[in-house]
Amino acid sequence: MLTRLVINTATLSTFDLNNITSYRSLIVFLDTLILLIGGVIVRKIWSIKHIGKTIYNLLPNSLTKQWQAYDEWVIQTKKIFDTIEVLRQSEERFRVIFEAAAVGISHTGIDGRILRTNPKFCQIVGYEASELLSMRFQDITHPGDLLLELSLQQKLLKLEQTSYHIEKRYIRRDGTLVWIKLSVSVICDSNGKPIELIKVIEDISDRKNAELALRRSEERYRSLVAATSQIVCISDENGNLTHMFAGAGYRVKDIEGLQRVGWVERIHPEDLPQVQQAWQFAHCNKSFYEVEHRLMDADGNYRYMQTRAVPVLSEDGNVREWISAITDISTRKQAEAELLERAIQKLADTQAQLIQNEKMSSLRQLVAGVAHEINNPVSFIYGNISHIHEYTQDLLKLVLLYKQHYPKPSSCINKVLQAIDLDFIQEDLPKILSSMIKGADRIRQIVLSLRNFSRLDEASLKAVDIHEGIDSTLLILQSRLSSSSNAPNIEIVKQYGAIGKIECYAGQLNQVFMNILNNAIDAIYNLGSHRPGKIVINTNINEQSQVVINIIDNGCGMNEETRRRIYDPFFTTKPVGSGNGLGMAVSYKIIEKHGGKLECSSTVGEGTKFTILLPKQP
């Protein structure tokens, strides 16, 4: 047996301690261990002092050397056994840690085969350990993550790096995905050649789901911001800007400018006090606030904004942060301003219309009243002139008969005949009666023109001859058309076309003719009496079947700025007391009411042309 132990010493002396942890050397290790235990037992028996010394002295020299060799072997074997015990304890500790670890652990071959797994890893992927030992890690890795891990593993096997860490997805046995954090290290043999991979797997599904939920929440939040077309700001408890999100319609440079400089510095100085007052009140009371103000954009232009802010309170009741929504209300403000301007304009137009209507109504009533009062006595005079003419003719015949039958009247009759100049009366009386008839007829025409101009009985649309309206207006203005010491004679040229009757508000159109013709006369007067005045009135039908009325004067004309403003209510170039600036404004509205247009062209020093376009049937 001693010889056998000595022989196995050589075997043990070649045992590689570095390979003890290799399970492939386990059989050799166990065989050697049995021999070692037997040798230790023998050594203990022979080590008894008095027996061992006696036996040692009795041994021949040839066995003494073997005994000494065996003694050295026993000492070495004891050291080996002590090392094995330490390794066993370490292996036990590793096994306990491996099995009870809160993270998944696996040993993987360099070809990807799973060699060993702990329970946590099986729990993470949902497979039994026996199932995993027949699989490769590629079988449970999500295809989208496989190429990255294979490339990292190649670097690891080439010893270009000692470990790597990635986040990836495993495909569980039930087909669901699980997010894990993977840490991989390489194990090499005594020659430095990679033989295994140690993988530590941490389940991070909860964190990933939370990140996904947060990301989706942020995406929804950003989408909400974009959909509301607002700038959303998050500020700290003191109002200092920390985050900013912009909705649709806001330029990047505007947002960057607000982030770089701050929105307070870009508030219009006139609006800053009210913004600060609203903020101070909200800050002190931890309350919602809303304020409208002007904010400068990146181009230096101010835009109207509406800022709404609400505090976010922490558990102790203090303000943790402020969330503000800034809305661009420039379009709304502009619309409000335009609406207000239109309302003011409409009010001015209405006021002008009311004033002018009242004025013209009074004028028409006056004209109608005068015409009525004149018409009655004129009709009486005109109706009796024919009788007077007849009676005077009879009387003159009677006088002639008396002369024929009494050629020599008495002295008294002669005196009367000489005094009255009977021959002159007989010659002049028919002329007087004829002039009276003409005068009465003229008065009747004037009365008719006045009644035609006033048109009190035609407040609704009626088919009328507008030429009559123009003639009536000219008749009323006749006194202004005649020459005087201070004004030139004004020639009226009528070029009436065959336009027929049109449906219109006749009284209102007469008002337009009156305003334009009055202005034309004033323009000619402004030139003085050094050249004769002329007003041309022509009418026709254009290609669009519109009635065209042109009124052209050779007056002083006007510049472009004045021309653009002639339709503004209360605008006038006349001296105070000479005009109220309502005539052309009202005329423009009257033509608009008829569905037509009133156009004007003018040249300073040459004259002005007004063109009225009217549909035949509005």
C-alpha positions in Angstrom: 0.0 0.0 0.0 2.9 2.3 0.8 4.2 1.7 -2.7 0.8 2.5 -4.2 0.7 5.8 -2.2 4.2 6.8 -3.4 3.2 6.0 -7.0 0.1 8.2 -6.7 2.1 11.0 -5.3 3.5 11.7 -8.7 -0.1 11.7 -10.1 -1.2 14.2 -7.4 1.9 16.4 -7.9 0.8 17.0 -11.5 -2.8 18.0 -10.5 -3.7 21.5 -11.7 -5.3 23.5 -8.9 -6.5 26.1 -11.4 -8.8 23.4 -12.9 -10.3 22.2 -9.7 -13.4 24.3 -10.4 -13.8 22.6 -13.8 -16.4 19.9 -13.5 -14.6 17.9 -16.3 -11.7 17.2 -13.8 -14.1 16.0 -11.1 -13.5 12.3 -11.6 -9.7 12.5 -11.4 -10.0 14.8 -8.4 -12.2 12.3 -6.5 -9.9 9.4 -7.2 -6.9 11.3 -6.0 -8.9 12.5 -3.0 -9.6 8.9 -1.9 -5.9 8.0 -2.1 -5.1 11.1 -0.1 -7.5 10.3 2.7 -6.0 6.8 2.9 -2.5 8.1 3.1 -3.4 10.6 5.8 -4.9 7.8 7.9 -1.7 5.7 7.5 0.4 8.7 8.3 -1.5 9.4 11.5 -1.1 5.8 12.6 2.7 5.7 12.0 3.1 9.1 13.4 2.6 7.8 16.9 6.0 8.7 18.4 7.2 5.5 20.0 5.8 3.2 17.4 6.9 5.3 14.5 10.4 5.7 15.8 10.9 2.0 16.5 9.6 1.0 13.0 11.7 3.7 11.4 14.9 2.4 13.1 14.2 -1.2 12.1 13.7 -0.2 8.4 16.5 -1.0 6.0 18.1 1.9 4.2 16.2 1.3 0.9 12.9 1.9 2.7 14.1 4.8 4.7 14.3 7.0 1.6 10.8 6.0 0.5 9.6 6.8 4.0 11.0 10.2 3.9 9.5 10.8 0.4 6.1 9.7 1.7 6.5 12.0 4.7 7.0 15.0 2.4 4.1 13.8 0.2 1.8 13.7 3.3 2.8 17.3 4.1 2.0 18.5 0.6 -1.2 16.5 0.5 -2.4 18.2 3.7 -1.8 21.6 2.2 -3.7 20.5 -0.9 -6.6 19.2 1.2 -6.7 22.5 3.1 -6.9 24.4 -0.2 -9.7 22.1 -1.4 -11.6 22.8 1.8 -11.3 26.5 1.3 -12.4 26.1 -2.3 -15.3 23.9 -1.2 -16.5 26.5 1.2 -16.1 29.2 -1.5 -18.0 27.1 -3.9 -20.8 26.6 -1.4 -21.0 30.3 -0.8 -21.1 30.9 -4.6 -23.8 28.3 -4.9 -25.9 29.9 -2.2 -25.4 33.4 -3.8 -26.1 32.0 -7.3 -29.3 30.3 -6.3 -30.7 33.1 -4.0 -29.6 36.1 -6.0 -32.2 38.8 -6.6 -30.9 39.2 -10.2 -30.8 36.6 -12.9 -27.4 34.9 -13.5 -26.5 32.5 -16.3 -23.4 30.8 -17.6 -23.2 30.8 -21.4 -20.8 29.0 -23.7 -19.0 31.0 -26.3 -21.3 29.5 -28.9 -24.3 30.9 -27.1 -25.5 27.7 -25.4 -26.9 28.3 -21.9 -24.9 26.2 -19.5 -26.4 27.1 -16.1 -29.1 29.4 -14.8 -30.4 30.5 -11.4 -34.0 30.6 -10.4 -34.4 34.3 -10.8 -33.3 34.1 -14.4 -35.9 31.4 -15.0 -38.5 33.6 -13.4 -37.6 36.6 -15.6 -37.9 34.6 -18.9 -40.7 32.2 -17.7 -38.8 29.0 -18.7 -37.8 26.0 -16.6 -34.1 25.5 -16.0 -34.2 22.2 -18.0 -35.7 24.1 -20.9 -33.1 26.8 -20.9 -30.2 24.3 -20.8 -31.3 23.1 -24.2 -31.5 26.6 -25.7 -29.1 29.4 -26.8 -29.4 33.0 -25.6 -30.2 33.9 -29.3 -33.5 31.9 -29.0 -34.9 34.2 -26.3 -33.4 37.5 -27.5 -35.7 40.0 -29.3 -34.6 40.2 -33.0 -34.3 44.0 -32.8 -31.6 43.6 -30.1 -29.7 40.6 -31.3 -27.3 42.2 -33.8 -26.1 44.7 -31.1 -25.4 42.0 -28.6 -23.7 39.7 -31.1 -21.3 42.5 -32.1 -20.6 43.3 -28.4 -20.0 39.6 -27.7 -17.5 39.3 -30.6 -15.5 42.1 -29.1 -15.6 40.4 -25.7 -14.4 37.0 -27.1 -11.6 38.8 -29.0 -10.7 40.3 -25.6 -11.1 43.8 -27.0 -13.0 44.5 -23.8 -13.6 42.7 -20.6 -17.3 43.3 -20.2 -20.3 45.1 -21.7 -23.6 46.4 -20.4 -26.8 46.9 -22.5 -30.5 47.2 -22.1 -32.4 44.6 -24.2 -35.6 42.6 -24.5 -36.1 38.9 -23.8 -39.0 37.0 -25.3 -40.7 35.2 -22.5 -42.1 31.7 -22.8 -45.7 33.2 -23.1 -44.6 35.4 -26.0 -44.5 38.7 -24.0 -41.5 40.9 -23.9 -39.5 41.7 -20.8 -36.9 44.6 -20.6 -33.7 43.6 -18.8 -30.4 45.2 -18.0 -27.6 42.8 -19.1 -24.0 42.8 -17.7 -21.7 40.3 -19.4 -18.1 39.3 -18.3 -15.8 36.7 -19.9 -14.1 33.7 -18.2 -10.8 32.5 -19.6 -8.7 29.4 -18.9 -5.1 29.3 -17.7 -4.0 30.1 -21.2 -6.1 33.2 -21.4 -8.6 31.6 -23.9 -12.3 32.5 -23.4 -14.3 29.5 -22.3 -17.5 30.9 -20.8 -19.6 34.1 -20.3 -21.1 35.1 -17.0 -24.3 37.1 -17.5 -26.1 39.1 -14.8 -29.7 40.0 -15.8 -31.8 42.6 -14.0 -35.5 43.0 -14.7 -36.1 46.7 -15.6 -39.6 46.2 -17.0 -41.2 48.4 -14.4 -38.7 51.2 -15.0 -39.1 50.9 -18.8 -42.9 50.8 -18.5 -42.7 53.9 -16.3 -40.4 55.6 -18.8 -42.8 54.6 -21.6 -45.7 55.9 -19.7 -43.8 59.1 -19.0 -42.8 59.4 -22.6 -46.3 58.9 -23.8 -47.5 61.4 -21.3 -45.0 63.9 -22.5 -45.9 63.2 -26.1 -49.6 63.7 -25.3 -48.7 66.8 -23.4 -46.7 68.2 -26.3 -49.4 67.2 -28.8 -51.9 69.0 -26.5 -49.7 72.1 -26.5 -49.3 71.9 -30.3 -53.1 71.4 -30.7 -53.9 74.4 -28.5 -51.5 76.7 -30.4 -50.1 78.0 -27.1 -46.7 78.5 -25.5 -46.7 76.5 -22.3 -44.1 77.6 -19.6 -43.1 75.9 -16.4 -41.5 78.2 -13.8 -40.2 77.7 -10.3 -41.9 79.0 -7.2 -40.5 82.5 -7.8 -41.5 82.6 -11.5 -38.1 81.8 -13.0 -38.6 80.0 -16.3 -37.4 76.4 -16.3 -39.2 74.8 -19.3 -41.0 76.0 -22.4 -43.1 74.1 -25.0 -44.4 75.8 -28.1 -47.6 75.0 -30.0 -48.2 75.3 -33.7 -47.7 78.7 -35.3 -44.8 79.8 -33.2 -41.3 80.3 -34.7 -38.3 78.6 -33.2 -36.4 81.8 -32.9 -39.2 83.4 -30.9 -39.2 80.5 -28.4 -35.4 80.5 -28.2 -35.5 84.3 -27.6 -37.9 83.8 -24.8 -35.8 81.1 -23.2 -32.6 83.1 -23.6 -33.8 86.5 -22.4 -36.9 85.6 -20.5 -40.5 86.7 -21.2 -40.7 89.4 -18.5 -38.0 91.4 -20.3 -39.9 91.2 -23.5 -43.2 92.6 -22.1 -44.1 96.1 -23.4 -43.1 98.7 -20.9 -46.6 100.2 -20.8 -48.1 96.7 -19.9 -45.4 95.7 -17.4 -47.0 97.3 -14.3 -50.3 95.5 -14.7 -48.5 92.2 -15.4 -46.4 92.6 -12.2 -49.5 93.6 -10.2 -51.4 90.4 -11.4 -48.3 88.2 -10.7 -47.7 89.7 -7.2 -51.4 89.1 -6.2 -51.3 85.5 -7.5 -47.9 84.8 -5.9 -49.1 86.1 -2.5 -52.4 84.3 -2.6 -51.2 81.2 -4.5 -54.0 81.7 -7.0 -54.7 81.6 -10.7 -54.1 84.8 -12.6 -54.8 86.0 -16.2 -53.5 89.1 -17.9 -53.3 90.5 -21.4 -50.2 92.3 -22.6 -47.9 92.9 -25.5 -44.8 90.7 -26.0 -41.9 91.4 -28.3 -41.0 88.7 -30.8 -37.6 87.9 -32.3 -38.0 90.6 -34.9 -38.6 93.3 -32.4 -42.3 93.6 -33.1 -44.9 93.5 -30.3 -47.7 91.0 -30.4 -50.7 90.8 -28.1 -50.6 87.8 -25.7 -52.9 86.4 -23.1 -51.1 84.8 -20.2 -52.9 82.4 -17.8 -51.0 80.8 -14.9 -51.9 78.3 -12.2 -49.8 77.3 -9.2 -48.9 73.7 -8.5 -48.8 73.1 -4.8 -46.6 70.6 -2.9 -47.7 68.5 0.0 -46.9 71.2 2.5 -49.2 73.7 0.7 -46.4 75.8 -0.7 -46.1 76.6 -4.4 -43.8 74.1 -6.1 -44.0 75.5 -9.6 -46.2 77.6 -11.9 -47.7 76.4 -15.2 -48.5 79.1 -17.6 -50.2 79.2 -21.0 -49.4 82.1 -23.3 -51.8 82.5 -26.2 -51.2 84.8 -29.2 -54.3 87.0 -29.4 -52.9 89.5 -31.9 -55.4 88.3 -34.6 -58.2 88.6 -32.1 -57.1 92.1 -31.0 -56.7 93.2 -34.6 -60.2 91.8 -35.4 -61.5 93.7 -32.4 -59.8 96.9 -33.5 -61.1 96.5 -37.0 -64.6 95.7 -35.6 -64.4 98.8 -33.4 -63.2 100.9 -36.4 -66.0 99.6 -38.5 -68.5 100.3 -35.7 -67.1 103.8 -35.4 -67.2 104.3 -39.2 -70.7 102.9 -39.3 -71.7 105.2 -36.5 -70.2 108.1 -38.3 -71.9 107.1 -41.5 -75.2 106.7 -39.7 -74.8 110.0 -38.0 -73.9 111.7 -41.3 -76.8 110.0 -43.0 -79.2 111.0 -40.3 -77.9 114.6 -40.4 -78.1 114.8 -44.2 -81.4 113.0 -44.3 -82.8 115.4 -41.8 -81.4 118.2 -43.7 -82.7 117.0 -47.0 -86.0 116.0 -45.5 -86.4 119.5 -44.2 -85.3 120.9 -47.5 -87.7 118.6 -49.4 -90.5 119.5 -47.0 -89.7 123.2 -47.5 -89.5 122.9 -51.2 -92.7 120.9 -51.3 -94.5 123.4 -49.1 -93.3 126.3 -51.2 -94.2 124.6 -54.4 -97.7 123.9 -53.0 -98.2 127.4 -51.7 -97.0 128.9 -55.0 -98.9 126.4 -57.2 -102.4 127.4 -55.9 -102.2 131.2 -56.7 -100.2 130.5 -59.9 -102.8 128.1 -61.0 -105.5 130.7 -60.3 -103.5 133.4 -62.2 -102.7 131.0 -65.1 -106.3 129.8 -65.3 -107.7 133.4 -65.5 -105.2 134.9 -67.9 -107.1 133.5 -70.9 -110.3 135.1 -69.7 -108.5 138.4 -69.1 -107.2 138.2 -72.7 -110.6 137.5 -74.0 -112.2 140.3 -72.0 -109.6 142.9 -73.1 -110.1 141.9 -76.7 -113.8 142.5 -76.4 -113.3 145.8 -74.7 -110.8 146.9 -77.4 -113.4 145.9 -80.1 -116.0 148.0 -78.3 -113.7 151.0 -78.3 -113.1 150.6 -82.0 -116.8 150.5 -82.7 -117.3 153.7 -80.6 -114.7 155.4 -82.7 -116.3 154.3 -85.9 -119.8 155.4 -84.9 -118.7 158.5 -83.0 -115.7 159.9 -84.8 -116.1 163.2 -83.0 -116.4 162.5 -79.3 -116.9 165.3 -76.8 -114.2 167.3 -75.4 -114.2 165.4 -72.1 -113.7 162.1 -74.0 -110.9 163.6 -76.1 -109.1 164.6 -73.0 -109.3 161.1 -71.6 -108.2 159.5 -74.9 -105.2 161.8 -75.1 -104.3 161.0 -71.5 -104.4 157.2 -71.7 -102.9 157.1 -75.2 -105.5 154.6 -76.5 -103.5 153.7 -79.5 -100.5 152.6 -77.4 -102.8 150.5 -75.1 -104.3 148.8 -78.1 -100.8 147.9 -79.3 -99.1 147.0 -75.9 -101.9 145.2 -74.0 -101.7 142.0 -76.1 -98.0 142.0 -75.5 -98.4 142.3 -71.7 -100.9 139.5 -71.6 -98.6 137.3 -73.6 -95.7 137.9 -71.3 -97.9 137.2 -68.3 -98.9 133.9 -69.8 -95.2 133.1 -70.3 -94.3 134.1 -66.8 -97.1 132.1 -65.3 -96.1 129.1 -67.4 -92.5 129.6 -66.1 -93.7 129.6 -62.5 -95.7 126.4 -63.2 -92.5 124.8 -64.5 -90.5 125.8 -61.5 -93.2 124.5 -59.2 -93.2 121.2 -61.1 -89.4 121.0 -60.8 -89.5 121.6 -57.1 -92.1 118.9 -56.6 -90.1 116.6 -58.8 -86.9 117.3 -56.8 -88.6 116.7 -53.4 -90.3 113.5 -54.4 -92.0 113.2 -51.1 -94.4 110.6 -52.5 -91.6 108.3 -53.8 -89.8 106.8 -50.8 -89.8 103.3 -52.4 -88.3 102.0 -55.6 -90.0 103.3 -58.7 -89.2 103.4 -62.4 -88.4 107.0 -63.2 -86.6 109.1 -65.8 -83.4 110.3 -64.2 -83.1 113.0 -66.8 -86.1 114.7 -65.2 -84.3 114.6 -61.8 -81.1 116.1 -63.3 -83.1 118.9 -65.1 -85.0 119.6 -61.8 -81.7 119.9 -59.9 -80.3 122.2 -62.6 -83.4 124.4 -62.4 -83.1 124.8 -58.6 -79.4 125.7 -59.1 -80.1 128.1 -62.0 -79.3 131.2 -59.9 -75.7 129.8 -59.2 -75.2 129.0 -62.9 -75.8 132.6 -64.1 -72.8 135.0 -64.3 -72.3 137.8 -61.8 -69.6 140.2 -60.9 -67.9 137.7 -58.6 -68.6 134.5 -60.5 -68.3 133.3 -64.1 -71.1 132.2 -66.3 -71.3 128.4 -66.2 -72.4 126.6 -69.4 -74.4 123.4 -69.0 -73.9 120.8 -71.7 -76.4 118.0 -71.7 -75.6 114.8 -73.6 -78.4 112.5 -72.7 -78.5 109.0 -74.1 -81.5 106.8 -74.6 -81.4 105.0 -71.2 -85.1 104.9 -70.5 -86.5 104.6 -67.0 -84.6 102.9 -64.2 -85.8 101.6 -60.9 -84.4 103.8 -58.1 -85.1 106.0 -55.1 -85.7 109.1 -57.1 -85.5 111.6 -54.3 -82.2 110.1 -53.1 -80.7 110.2 -56.6 -81.7 113.9 -56.9 -79.8 114.5 -53.6 -76.7 112.9 -55.2 -77.1 115.1 -58.3 -77.5 118.2 -56.1 -74.3 117.4 -54.1 -72.1 116.7 -57.2 -73.4 119.7 -59.1 -73.0 122.0 -56.1 -69.4 120.8 -55.7 -68.8 121.3 -59.4 -70.0 124.9 -59.2 -67.9 125.5 -56.1 -64.8 124.1 -58.0 -65.4 126.5 -60.9 -65.9 129.4 -58.6 -62.6 128.7 -56.9 -60.9 129.4 -60.3 -62.3 132.9 -60.4 -63.9 134.6 -63.4 -60.9 134.6 -65.7 -62.3 131.6 -67.7 -65.8 130.5 -68.4 -67.1 127.5 -66.5 -68.5 124.4 -68.1 -70.3 121.4 -66.8 -70.9 118.4 -69.1 -73.5 115.9 -68.2 -73.8 112.7 -70.3 -75.7 109.5 -69.8 -75.5 106.1 -71.6 -75.7 102.4 -71.2 -72.3 100.5 -71.0 -71.5 96.9 -72.1 -72.5 95.6 -68.7 -76.0 97.0 -69.1 -75.3 99.6 -66.4 -76.6 103.2 -66.5 -73.6 105.5 -66.7 -73.9 109.1 -65.6 -70.9 111.3 -66.0 -70.7 114.8 -64.5 -67.6 116.6 -65.7 -66.5 120.1 -64.7 -63.5 122.3 -65.6 -63.0 123.6 -62.1 -59.9 123.7 -59.9 -59.6 119.9 -59.4 -58.1 118.2 -56.4 -55.0 116.3 -55.4 -54.8 112.6 -54.8 -54.9 112.8 -51.0 -58.1 114.9 -51.1 -59.6 112.6 -53.7 -59.1 109.6 -51.4 -60.9 111.3 -48.5 -63.9 112.9 -50.2 -66.2 110.1 -49.1 -65.1 110.3 -45.4 -67.9 111.7 -43.2 -67.3 115.3 -42.1 -64.3 115.8 -44.4 -64.4 119.1 -46.3 -62.0 121.5 -47.9 -64.4 124.3 -47.7 -64.2 127.2 -45.2 -66.0 126.9 -41.9 -69.7 127.5 -42.4 -69.6 126.7 -46.1 -70.0 122.9 -45.8 -70.3 120.1 -43.2 -68.4 117.4 -45.2 -71.5 115.1 -45.4 -72.6 115.5 -49.0 -70.3 113.1 -50.8 -70.3 110.6 -47.9 -74.0 110.4 -48.1 -74.0 110.3 -51.9 -71.6 107.3 -51.8 -73.9 105.4 -49.4 -76.9 106.2 -51.6 -75.2 104.8 -54.7 -74.1 101.8 -52.7 -77.7 101.3 -51.6 -78.7 101.2 -55.3 -76.1 98.5 -55.9 -74.0 100.8 -57.9 -70.6 102.6 -57.8 -69.5 106.2 -57.4 -66.1 106.9 -59.0 -64.0 110.0 -59.1 -61.0 111.2 -61.1 -59.5 114.6 -60.8 -56.5 116.7 -62.0 -55.5 119.8 -60.2 -56.2 122.9 -62.4 -58.1 120.9 -65.0 -61.2 119.7 -63.4 -63.0 116.7 -61.9 -65.1 113.8 -63.3 -67.7 111.9 -61.3 -69.0 108.7 -62.7 -72.2 107.1 -61.4 -72.8 103.5 -62.3 -76.3 102.1 -61.6 -78.0 98.9 -62.5 -81.3 99.3 -64.4 -82.9 97.1 -61.8 -81.1 97.1 -58.4 
